[in-house]
Amino acid sequence: MSSAKGEESEQRKLQITGGSTYILSLPKDWVIKNQLKKGSLMVLREEDDGSLSVLPSKTEKKEKQDEAYIRVSSTENPDAVVRKAISAYLSGYNVLHIRPQNQQTLSSRLRNYLKNFARNYLVGTEIVIDTPTDLTLQVLLNYPDLTIQSALSRMSIIASSMHKEAINCLRTLDYSGAKSVIETDREVNRFGLYVVRLLKLAVSNPREVKEIGLSSPRDCLGYRLIAKAVERTADHATKIAENLLLMKDPLSEDLLERIGQMSSLAISMFENSVQALFKRDFDQAELVIEKVIQVHKLEKEGVVASKSIGIEEIANLRLLIESVRRTAEYASDISEVVLNLNVESVLS
């Protein structure tokens, strides 16, 4: 058993009492630090590796730590307040109280700004109090209701749809459709924040790992990298749409065909990499990585073909082509994480 300081280990003898009950004493310093006493409830949990975790049961004090209080001055930038709220949300607080300092009030402008932010970016969060002296946000969604796999799946589906829609809009210079793609990006971001919240909870409390849908604490870093790659894929779909909005003349059929071919390969790689993650398929992930070289070849062909268009359009087009290539590279990044998560499946 580890010592109270967590720096050294110590051995303690297993004893028996009553002829059939085994007991093991706990370190006094640890008992005091956790405010335990005779009769305190303890939680015993057998881990996958056969070890036994001994944990204090949740206390009233720990329940109160579920609430965060954010004090706001009258001159504070609304974006700074949002960043504080995001940090509290990601840290696992379920109730966020946003209140003014020095007996002042929250302006209606700030309250509306925060409410719009909560609705658009904090999954499962509701506004339960809305007064000039208290804006309270409460996370009502329990993570077993939306596991990390479910959230990542939704992120991936949205990101893939954004990319496909942006390329379709390119064919007819559909500006309205491109703007819709840009607006959809916040959906990916809101699920991205939720995934980070779950992963931070799992890192700080390993008991939560299986409840959020992971098999082991070591998966947390890999899933964080994958969530970031999915977010960046959606960002590049947004960049495709943004560059489309700057273009004035339709592209030639030859260019559209080249970009379409490159896009189809890139987005199929992305979808296959996510599928490999959920299937824990090492070989499928390896196939995705091997296709990156094909995308680079198609990119070069597209850049060469783009020389035929006007100089004002060429910069936007090349940035657009670059975003398609980056989509394929993020698919490769996801697949590399899948390899790391499932390497045991190919080891003898």
Buried (B, 14 or more C-beta within 10 A) or exposed (E): EEEBEEEEEEEEEEEEEEEEEEEEEBBEEBBEEBEBEEEEEEEEEEEEEEEEEEEBEEBEEEEEEEBBEBEBEEEBEBEEBBEBBBEBBBEBBBBBBBBBEEEEBBBEEBBEBBBEBBEEBBBBBEBEBBEEEBBBBBBEBEBEEBBBBBBBBBBBBBBBBBBBBBBBBBEEBBEEBBBBBBEBBEBBBBBBBBBBBBBBBBBEEBEBBBBBBBEBBEBBBBBBBBBBBBBBBBBBBBBBBBBBEEBEEEBEEEBBEBBBBBBBBBBBBBBBBBBBBEEEBBEBBBBBBEBBEBBBEBBEBBBEBBEEBEEEBBEBBBBBBBBBBBBBBBBBBBBBBBBBBBEEEEEE
